[in-house]
């Protein structure tokens, strides 16, 4: 992963970002109201750091927590639960197949960014893009449901400033 640029956000831009995140994730993102935001542009997506901690990505115009951000925030929305048999594949970057999904947020639409969690501990394992809706994920018994974008241990996981 190559870093192309690094920019500190102005307070006004940061407040707009926090507000747009609040609409999706509720008041859990309010903890960032007084944080200093920096945007690192990489060859894959933009990574937003809050007070030096990697917290969010911007991918195709959508803001979403990174795996590290999801571990800290535990977002209540847009989560997909996978069975323990799928965990070893997910943490190695594999796309998520429908048979491995035990539950999915019904509000998930095709192309939404989602956080993938394990069924036992509900800990975030990866971030991905939904290829089908949440209802379809829960009902399907074959096919690919989520394209993996980032997972525990990948280049984004290790990115620090």
Buried (B, 14 or more C-beta within 10 A) or exposed (E): EEEEEEEEBEEEEBBEBBEEBBEBBEEBBEEBEEBEBBBBBBEBBBBBBBEEBBBBBBBEEBBBBBBBBBBBBBBEEBBBBBBEEBBEBBBEBBBBBBBBBBBBBEEBEEEBBBBBBBBEEEEBBBBBBBBBBBBBBBEBEEEEBBEBBBBBBBEBBEBEE
